[in-house]
Amino acid sequence: MTESDMVLGDLLQTYRNSAGLTQQKLADLSTVSIRTIRDLELGKVRRPRRETVQLLANAMGLRGSRRTTWEMTAGRASATETIERLLTAQPGQPWAPMGPTVGRDSELELLLHHLRSGRDRLVKLVGLAGVGKTRLALAACRAINEEDGVIVAWLPDGEAGPPGGRVRLALAAQIGKLLDRDVPAVDDLASAIGTQHVLLVVDGQETTRIPTITLRAMLDNCPALRILCTSREPYPDPTALVMPLAPLPLPEHSARSTPAEVTSQPAISLWLSNVQRLRPDFGLTESSIGMVVDICRTLDGIPSALEAAAAWSLVYSLDEIHSIAREDPLVLAQMPNHPPGGTDLGILLMNTISELKPEQASLLHHVATLHDPWPLEQASQVANRALGEVARSVHSLVLRGLVRRQEPTARGLAQFGILNLARALIRPSAPGGWRAGPMGSGRVCPT
């Protein structure tokens, strides 16, 4: 058990022993009664007075992260004071990635460039659910923290706590407490941060519900603060740098491709490494290359979908997985142990489609009838809309990850393709139009 995970009594005993003090000696040095110290260590007193907390900390010589942990556990520091101390606490190795960031070297380099440049202090990493935004942000945090010495504060999306244990969790809670008010206490937070070089990560801006105007006010009050947001929704903000994160490149192969050449492609590498964790004996052969490439292409190179499909290899053969991918890829995109009623990738994609503006949703449904890839001119024709209007809608669909750029035409015209999983969620309707289907149905149904 680490210090940050201990209850107050255990923590007091640990720090007292570390200082080489008996209960009586600590009582003499701190002027706190020995009975109070005994009751604290036995857990009979869980909320000591603020003065008692300070006297004991001084007597035990607590400094830095130890003092922060002590005061945080005792619950007697103000939000601003706690943030000040937590920001300077240095928990060991807090930014280990959640999982492999396969095929994201160029994206990580670009994100670090934006965060380090000083020119763009508010960076928004946007993309589809499951595309790897949080993993990329974690990798960037680790580099920024370990290589540049920048303090990182992480606000989670509500579904999971921040990495790094109790100190990081407490920091997120205290910052959230100041911001989650009718009138966010930006001045108090600015006072705690001061001129320190801090990177604030808002993971899942759509769920943390911290408005951009609040983030802007923080930047105005903290000259050395930088903010990185991850989001499925590209909130309009002309002052922010928006960095779209697309799925992994679609794998390619030809009749002359060798297994080594195929497995070097990021989507294949990620899928194969996850399969081999469950089935170490699994390997690619020349006869199976085509099926694996087809599976990864059908799942659009979305990391979470590839990992889920790999998990199914424990009960399905490669031929069966390939057959399911062709019939209903959304089945493979959900983890086998996914809890009933949970939010799977299909539902998150359906929510993204349902939240589109009417002109964007209409265009998405029109281009779903085209063969990929297609240029803007073809999309304009099938939707019977002006080229400029189509370009704006395609721009929004690319930012949201529902449409991806593909190789240009021989004439140098940009081409695009709708995600296969998005196409699986929509189907042509009668003249009445389109609407989102029931939650869990896995389809967008006609009205």
Secondary structure as the mmCIF struct_conf table of DSSP 4:
data_model
#
loop_
_struct_conf.conf_type_id
_struct_conf.id
_struct_conf.beg_label_comp_id
_struct_conf.beg_label_asym_id
_struct_conf.beg_label_seq_id
_struct_conf.end_label_comp_id
_struct_conf.end_label_asym_id
_struct_conf.end_label_seq_id
HELX_RH_3T_P HELX_RH_3T_P1 GLU A 3 ASP A 5
BEND BEND1 MET A 6 MET A 6
HELX_RH_AL_P HELX_RH_AL_P1 LEU A 8 SER A 18
TURN_TY1_P TURN_TY1_P1 ALA A 19 GLY A 20
HELX_RH_AL_P HELX_RH_AL_P2 GLN A 23 SER A 30
HELX_RH_AL_P HELX_RH_AL_P3 ILE A 34 LEU A 42
TURN_TY1_P TURN_TY1_P2 GLY A 43 GLY A 43
BEND BEND2 LYS A 44 LYS A 44
BEND BEND3 ARG A 46 ARG A 47
HELX_RH_AL_P HELX_RH_AL_P4 ARG A 50 MET A 60
TURN_TY1_P TURN_TY1_P3 GLY A 61 GLY A 61
HELX_RH_AL_P HELX_RH_AL_P5 GLY A 64 ALA A 74
TURN_TY1_P TURN_TY1_P4 GLY A 75 GLY A 75
BEND BEND4 ALA A 77 ALA A 77
HELX_RH_AL_P HELX_RH_AL_P6 ALA A 79 THR A 88
BEND BEND5 GLY A 92 GLN A 93
TURN_TY1_P TURN_TY1_P5 PRO A 94 TRP A 95
BEND BEND6 MET A 98 GLY A 99
TURN_TY1_P TURN_TY1_P6 VAL A 102 GLY A 103
HELX_RH_AL_P HELX_RH_AL_P7 ASP A 105 SER A 117
BEND BEND7 GLY A 118 ARG A 119
BEND BEND8 ARG A 121 ARG A 121
STRN STRN1 LEU A 122 VAL A 126
TURN_TY1_P TURN_TY1_P7 ALA A 129 GLY A 130
BEND BEND9 VAL A 131 GLY A 132
HELX_RH_AL_P HELX_RH_AL_P8 LYS A 133 ASP A 148
STRN STRN2 ILE A 151 LEU A 155
BEND BEND10 GLY A 158 ALA A 160
HELX_LH_PP_P HELX_LH_PP_P1 GLY A 161 PRO A 162
BEND BEND11 PRO A 163 GLY A 165
HELX_RH_AL_P HELX_RH_AL_P9 ARG A 166 LEU A 179
BEND BEND12 ASP A 180 VAL A 183
HELX_RH_AL_P HELX_RH_AL_P10 VAL A 186 ILE A 193
TURN_TY1_P TURN_TY1_P8 GLY A 194 THR A 195
STRN STRN3 VAL A 198 ASP A 203
HELX_RH_AL_P HELX_RH_AL_P11 GLN A 205 THR A 208
HELX_RH_AL_P HELX_RH_AL_P12 THR A 212 ASN A 221
TURN_TY1_P TURN_TY1_P9 PRO A 223 ALA A 224
STRN STRN4 LEU A 225 SER A 231
BEND BEND13 ARG A 232 GLU A 233
TURN_TY1_P TURN_TY1_P10 PRO A 238 THR A 239
BEND BEND14 ALA A 240 ALA A 240
STRN STRN5 LEU A 241 PRO A 244
HELX_LH_PP_P HELX_LH_PP_P2 ALA A 246 PRO A 251
TURN_TY1_P TURN_TY1_P11 ALA A 255 ARG A 256
HELX_RH_AL_P HELX_RH_AL_P13 PRO A 259 THR A 263
TURN_TY1_P TURN_TY1_P12 SER A 264 SER A 264
BEND BEND15 GLN A 265 GLN A 265
HELX_RH_AL_P HELX_RH_AL_P14 PRO A 266 LEU A 278
TURN_TY1_P TURN_TY1_P13 PRO A 280 ASP A 281
TURN_TY1_P TURN_TY1_P14 GLU A 286 SER A 288
HELX_RH_AL_P HELX_RH_AL_P15 ILE A 289 THR A 298
TURN_TY1_P TURN_TY1_P15 LEU A 299 GLY A 301
HELX_RH_AL_P HELX_RH_AL_P16 PRO A 303 ALA A 311
HELX_RH_3T_P HELX_RH_3T_P2 TRP A 312 LEU A 314
TURN_TY1_P TURN_TY1_P16 VAL A 315 VAL A 315
BEND BEND16 TYR A 316 TYR A 316
HELX_RH_AL_P HELX_RH_AL_P17 LEU A 318 GLU A 327
HELX_RH_AL_P HELX_RH_AL_P18 PRO A 329 LEU A 332
TURN_TY1_P TURN_TY1_P17 ALA A 333 ALA A 333
BEND BEND17 GLN A 334 GLN A 334
TURN_TY1_P TURN_TY1_P18 PRO A 336 ASN A 337
HELX_LH_PP_P HELX_LH_PP_P3 HIS A 338 PRO A 339
TURN_TY1_P TURN_TY1_P19 PRO A 340 GLY A 341
HELX_RH_AL_P HELX_RH_AL_P19 LEU A 345 SER A 354
TURN_TY1_P TURN_TY1_P20 GLU A 355 GLU A 355
BEND BEND18 LEU A 356 LEU A 356
HELX_RH_AL_P HELX_RH_AL_P20 PRO A 358 VAL A 367
TURN_TY1_P TURN_TY1_P21 ALA A 368 THR A 369
BEND BEND19 LEU A 370 LEU A 370
HELX_LH_PP_P HELX_LH_PP_P4 HIS A 371 HIS A 371
BEND BEND20 ASP A 372 PRO A 373
STRN STRN6 TRP A 374 PRO A 375
HELX_RH_AL_P HELX_RH_AL_P21 LEU A 376 ALA A 383
TURN_TY1_P TURN_TY1_P22 ASN A 384 ASN A 384
HELX_RH_AL_P HELX_RH_AL_P22 LEU A 387 ARG A 400
TURN_TY1_P TURN_TY1_P23 GLY A 401 GLY A 401
BEND BEND21 LEU A 402 LEU A 402
STRN STRN7 VAL A 403 GLN A 406
HELX_LH_PP_P HELX_LH_PP_P5 GLU A 407 THR A 409
TURN_TY1_P TURN_TY1_P24 ALA A 410 ARG A 411
STRN STRN8 GLN A 415 ILE A 418
HELX_RH_AL_P HELX_RH_AL_P23 ASN A 420 LEU A 425
STRN STRN9 ILE A 426 ILE A 426
TURN_TY1_P TURN_TY1_P25 PRO A 431 GLY A 432
STRN STRN10 TRP A 434 TRP A 434
TURN_TY1_P TURN_TY1_P26 MET A 439 GLY A 440
BEND BEND22 SER A 441 SER A 441
BEND BEND23 ARG A 443 ARG A 443
STRN STRN11 VAL A 444 VAL A 444
STRN STRN12 PRO A 446 PRO A 446
#
